[in-house]
Amino acid sequence: MVPHTSDGRVMFAIPWHEHTVVGTTDTPIDGPSYDPLPFEQEIEFILDTASRYLSRPPTRSDILSVYTGIRPLVKAGAGTSKTSALSRDHTIHVDHSGLLTIVGGKWTTYRHMAEDCVDHAITLGSLPDSECRTHHLQIHGYDDEIDGLSNMGVYGSDAVLIQRLAEEEPDFAKALHPALPYIAAEVVWAVRHEMARTLDDVLARRIRALFLNSHAALEMAPAVAALMARELDRDETWVNTQLVEFQKLAASYLPESAVVQQ
């Protein structure tokens, strides 16, 4: 973690699925968009800042994928011009009608946000008080003996079932791309047991190929679409449609997808 960059922001370099995620930036925008694109100056800022702390300065060719999102922040009032100065905490508002609204916050505090929201709802609705149980709730796949840092470890106890699936049919044990650790059995598992129904369901939201290496994700897309078509009993038209739609989505993750801010 770099606590203070040239403009006061914090930068992180985080290991993730045998890759490194470097960020973040903080650029205010006029309005939301469904698929926001990174700005060229944001990529340059990250490369420049990282080069001051890494033993080998990263270059544009080192970037495997870029992605950005829009964070909804609660405005503190007049006079706050920099988004980096706004609080990342969530805010709960209760309307005169009794409507409870929670805004702001961030993914890493979602459990606390949910607990706070439910506690307010209990008070507001005069419901029986109940202690939050999520601190000790074991979610699906819980297994404290599986290495969570390995690729299969993210599946928890389901990892054994996926490995068994790979052993049942030789094609399921094949790697989907030499640059990424995923195998065909993970695609089959996603369709059969995780409700994956589109190509980006698998390549972005079940396995993280699109976030880790956008070019590799595009190259493995035809094989993944063929596997899904077999499982879902879809025809060639479906495969082609999925490929076209995924190519449009993946275009915004390519390192050359940045836009110049006006």
N, C-alpha and C positions, 0 to 999 in steps of 0.2 A: 504494500500500500504506500502510495505517495500522498502524504496528508495535505501538502500545499503545492499546487502547480503554479504556473506563471500567472494565471488569472484567478487563483484562489480556490479552484475546484480540487476535488480528490480524485486520484486515479488508482485503479486496481489492476493487478495482473493475477488472474484466478485460474488454477488448474481445473480442467473440466473435460472428462472423457478423453484423457490423454492428449488434450490440446490446451491452449492457453487463451482465455478470454481477456482482452484488454479494453478498458474503458474507465470511466464513462465521460460523456460530454453532457452539456446542459444548455441547450439552445431554445430560447422562447420562440413560439410560433403563433401566428394569428388565429389559426383554427385547426381543428382535428382533421385527419385524413385516414382512410381505411388502411392503406399500405404506405406509411411514411417512408421516405428515402433519406439516407444519411446525407449531410452536406459535405462537400469537398473539404471545407475548412475544419470540419470535425475529424475527418480521417487524418488530415495533416497535423492537427493538434495532438492526436494520440500518438502518431508516429514520432513527432518531434519530442514530446514529453518522455515517451518510452526510451528513446535513444539516449537520454541523459542518465538513465538508471540501469539499463541492460548492458551486459558485457559485450554483446554484438548489436549495434544499432539496427533495428528492424527497417526493412524497406517495403515499398509497395508490393513487391513480388512475394513477400512473406505472408501477405494477407490471404487467407483461404475463404473467408466469408465475412460480410458486414451486415449488421442488422441494427435497427433502431426502433424505439417505441415512444409513445407519448404518455408522459406522466401527468395525471390530473392533480394539481396542487391547489391547496386552499389559499386564496389570496389574503394577505394579512391586512390589506387596506391601502390607502393612497400612500405614495412615496416609496413603495417597494418595486424597484425596476429590475433587479436581478433575480432570476428564478432560483439561483443557488442560495439566496438568502431566505427563501420561503421554507417553512417547516415541512418536514416529511411526515409529521404525525397526522393521524386521522382526526376528523371532527365529526361529532354527532349533533344533528340539529333536530329538534322536535317542533313540528308545525302546530299552529293553533288547533288544527283539526285532529291532532294526535298522530299524524304521519311522522315516522321516525326515518331520518335519512342519514347515512354515513358516507362521508366523502373524504378524499385524500388518502393518506396511508401508503403502504407499499407491500409488495408480495411477501417480503421476508417477515412481516408482522401480521400476516393475515389471521393467524389463530387468535392473537390478542385482540385484533379488530373485531372478530366474530364474537369473542367472549364479552367484550365491552358492549357491543350492539345488543346481544341477547340479554345482558344484565339490565340495560336500560329498558328494553322491551318488557322484561319481567316487572320492573318498577312501574312503568307506564301503564301496563295492562292489569296491574294488581294480581299478578299470577303467583302461584306458589314458588318460593325461592328455591333454587336448585344449584348446587355447586357444579362448576364447569369440570368436565371429565376428560377433556382432550389432552391434558398433560400426560395422562397414562393410557390413552386409547391406542390400541395396536391396530394399525390399518392393514388392509389386505397385503399379503406378501411379507409380513413382519417375520424376520428371522435374524437374530443377533449373532448367528454363527457364519453368515455369508458376508464376504468382503464387499462392502458397498462401494469401494473405489474401482473395482474391476468392472468391465463392461456388463457381464452377466449379473453382477452383484446388484445392479439397479432393479432387477426383477424380484429380489428377495427370494422367498421360498418357491416362486414360480420358475426360477432359473433351472432347477432340476427338471421340471417338466419340459422346458424348451430344449434342454440338452437331450432329453429322451426323444423328443420329436425329431431332432437332428440325426439321431441314431437310427430311427425307424426308416428313413428314406434318404439315401445318399445325396440327392440333389438339395435337400434341406440343410445340409451341413456346409454347402458351398459359400464362400465369401462373396458378398455383393460388390465389393470394390477393394482393390489392394491398399488404398489410402485410409480405409475406415475399418473398424473391427466387427462390423455387422455381418450376420449370416442369414441365409434365406429362411431359416426356421423362425426368426424373429418377425418376419413379414407374415408368415402363416399364422403365428401365434397372435399377432395384432389383429388379424382379420377374424380369427375364430373366437378369440377370448377378450379382445379389447375394443370391439366395435369399430375398427378402422374400416372406412368405406370409400375413401378417396386416396389418391396418390400422396397428396400433401398430409393427409391423416397419418400415413406411415412415415414418410421421409422427414416431416417436420415435427409432428406431435407425438409419435410413438418412439421411433428412433430419432436421433438428433442430427441426422446427416446434413440437412440443409443449413443448420447453424454452424456446423463444424467445417464443412468443405462444400461450398456451393457448386463448384465444377464437378466434384465427385458425385454429388447428389444428382446432378443432371445426367451424368454418364450411367449411373446405376438405375435411373428411372425406368427405362424400357424393361429391364429384367424384373423389377419390382412390380410394374404394372401387369406383366404377364403372369406373375405368381398370384397377384390379387384377382385377376380375371379368372384364373383356374379355380380359385377358392370360392369366388362369388358367382361363378357361371355367367360371366360377361363375355361379349363378343369383341371382335377386333375394332369395331366402331367405338366402343366404350374405352378401349385401351388408347386409341388415338386421341380421343377427346381429353382423357386424363393427362396425357403427355403434353398436349397443347396448353392446358390450363396450368399444369405444374411449371412449364417453361416460363409462362408469364409471371408466376409467383417468384420463381427462382431468380429471375432477371434482377430483382431488386436486392438480392443478397450477393450478387457478384461484386468483386472489389471495384470494378469499373462503373458501378451503378450510381455513384455519388452525383449529386447535383450541385451546381454553383448557386449559392444563395444570393439573391438580388439585394 
